[in-house]
């Protein structure tokens, strides 16, 4: 995929968007955890965006760990 990640927060809806690709109509949606929606490429199945609902509520207690059922591989891109 090679895209940079964008983090966008909707304060009114309390949703954090983690986007590798801007949303588009053909993306498939699947709730992969309670209140976590993955938007996926319809051809490859790659996760292109995560929507984390009730974001502030999830992180009220900083001792809690929030895990997603995803594998991640990150690398630095040239600036």
N, C-alpha and C positions, 0 to 999 in steps of 0.2 A: 504494500500500500504506500509506504514512503511519505505520507502526508504529515504535516505538523498538526499537533492537537490544539484545538481551541477550547477554552473553558469559558462558558457563558452562564451567568446566573440570572434567573428571572426572580426578582425579589417578591413580586406580587403573587406569583404562583408557587414560590419556594421550590423551584426546580433547577438543578444543575445540569447543564448540557456539556458533555465531553464529545467534541466533534472532530473527526479526521476529515470528513467531507460534509459540505453544507447539505441540509436535507433536500430531498427531491421526492416527487410524487410516487415514483415506482419503488422506493425503499420498502422493505418488509419490516414489520414490527413484531417483536416477541417479548413478553414479560419474562425475563430470565431470573428474577428474584423478586421478592415482595417489594413492589413500588419501583422497580428498575426495569426500564424498557430499552431493549437493544434495537437499533435500526440497522438493517442489514442490506447489503447489495443483493439484488434478486438473482444475479447470475453466479456470483462467487460464494455467497453466504458470509462474506467478510463483514464483521461488525464495523460500521462507519460512524455510529453515534450512540452514545448512552444518554438516557434521560433518567436522572436520579430524583425521584419525587420526594417531597417532604425532607429536603436536604438539611435544613437547620435542625429539625427534630432529631435526625439521625446522629448529629454530632454535638448534642448538648452535653453529653458526658464524654470527655476526651479520653477516658480510660477504655471506652468501648472500641472494638475493632469492627470495621465494616468491610466484609469480603465479598467479592463478586465471583461468580462461576466462570471466570475467563482466564486464559493464559495470555501473558503480555510479553512482548519483546520490544525493548526500547533502545534507541541509539540516538546519539547526538547528530544533528544535521548542521551543515555549515551555516553560519550566520550571514 
